[in-house]
């Protein structure tokens, strides 16, 4: 079985406290429980918003520079993800659809 990364994208400055209501949290919990019951969930992780994100970039002289924000200039960021072990891409896409609807 192959492993697949299913990512959740949010617009920059997305505020979980005001935009992720109890119903949405229940939907996310439900899809997590369904993934666990099906035995496909390998790992899951929610990530901090862009306000707490840091980027570490190597410099030519071996030093590292730490800067605020996500590592790429973008209007969206990865808010969380799952690593799933699925029989094939079709199964992974099926879980991805459920995750997208829940999130």
C-alpha positions in Angstrom: 0.0 0.0 0.0 1.2 3.5 -0.8 1.1 6.5 1.5 -0.6 9.7 0.5 -0.5 13.2 2.0 -3.9 14.9 2.3 -3.5 18.6 3.1 -5.9 21.3 4.3 -5.4 24.7 2.9 -6.7 27.9 4.4 -6.5 31.6 3.4 -3.8 33.6 5.1 -5.0 35.2 8.3 -7.6 32.5 8.8 -8.8 32.7 12.4 -9.7 29.3 13.8 -11.3 30.9 16.9 -13.9 32.8 14.9 -14.2 30.8 11.7 -14.0 27.1 12.8 -17.3 26.6 14.7 -18.5 23.6 16.8 -20.1 21.9 13.8 -16.9 22.2 11.7 -14.9 20.7 14.6 -17.4 17.8 14.9 -17.1 17.2 11.2 -13.3 17.1 11.4 -13.5 14.8 14.4 -15.9 12.5 12.5 -13.6 12.2 9.5 -10.7 11.5 11.8 -12.6 8.7 13.5 -13.7 7.3 10.2 -10.1 7.2 8.9 -8.9 5.5 12.1 -11.7 2.9 11.9 -10.9 2.2 8.3 -7.2 1.7 9.3 -5.9 4.2 6.7 -4.7 7.0 9.0 -0.9 6.8 9.6 -0.4 10.4 11.0 -2.4 13.6 11.4 -1.2 17.1 12.3 -2.8 20.5 12.7 -0.4 23.4 12.1 -0.3 26.9 13.5 -1.5 29.9 11.5 0.8 32.0 9.4 1.1 34.5 12.3 3.3 32.0 14.3 5.0 30.3 11.3 8.7 30.7 10.8 10.9 29.9 7.8 14.5 28.7 8.2 16.7 29.4 5.1 20.4 28.4 4.7 22.8 31.1 3.6 25.8 30.5 1.3 28.2 30.8 4.2 26.6 28.0 6.2 24.6 30.4 8.5 20.8 30.1 8.8 18.3 33.0 8.7 15.0 32.6 10.6 12.2 34.9 9.3 8.5 35.3 10.1 5.8 33.8 8.0 5.4 30.8 5.7 8.3 29.7 3.5 6.6 30.8 0.3 4.8 34.0 -0.7 1.2 32.9 -1.1 -2.4 33.7 -0.3 -3.0 30.3 1.3 -1.2 28.1 3.8 -1.2 24.5 4.9 -3.4 24.4 8.0 -3.1 20.7 8.7 -2.6 17.3 7.0 -3.1 13.6 7.2 -0.7 10.8 6.0 -2.9 7.9 4.9 -2.0 4.4 3.8 -4.3 3.5 0.9 -4.6 0.8 -1.6 -4.4 3.2 -4.5 -4.9 6.9 -5.6 -8.6 6.5 -6.0 -9.0 5.5 -2.3 -6.7 8.4 -1.3 -8.8 10.8 -3.3 -12.0 9.5 -1.7 -10.5 10.3 1.7 -9.3 13.7 0.4 -12.8 14.6 -0.7 -14.1 13.7 2.8 -11.4 15.7 4.4 -12.0 18.7 2.2 -15.7 18.7 3.0 -15.1 18.3 6.7 -12.6 21.2 6.8 
